[in-house]
């Protein structure tokens, strides 16, 4: 393995871990923060007859998680192109 390839792999994984950390932080804030910490403030808002804090605790964090998976896929496809990662057949 060449020095250039090793450096590229290190940059790729550093970028990957940075994005994983950011997306997990967002998920934590939405699921824990909105579902537990900020629930009293969010419960003042109603959506379809349900309090927003209850909605985040029951549904919202799941929807956000699914959206974050789609965002992660797009980001990783971009990183794969940027760093020349190839799919093995």
C-alpha positions, 0 to 999 in steps of 0.5 A: 500500500502506497503512502498516498493511498494510506493518507487518502484512507486516513482522510476518508475515515476521518471524514466518515467519523466526523459525519457519523458524530454529527449525525449521532449528535443530531439524533441524540438531541432530537430523541433525548432532548425533544422527547425528554428534556424539552418536553414541557416547552414542546407540549405547549404546541399541539399537532393533530390534537397531540402535544408536540413533546409526546409526538417527538417521544413516540414518532418524531425521533423515529422519523428523524432517524430515518431521515438521518440514514438517508442523509448519511447515505448521500454523504457517504456516496459523496465521500466515496466519489471524492476519495475514489472508493470503489465498489467490489463486484 
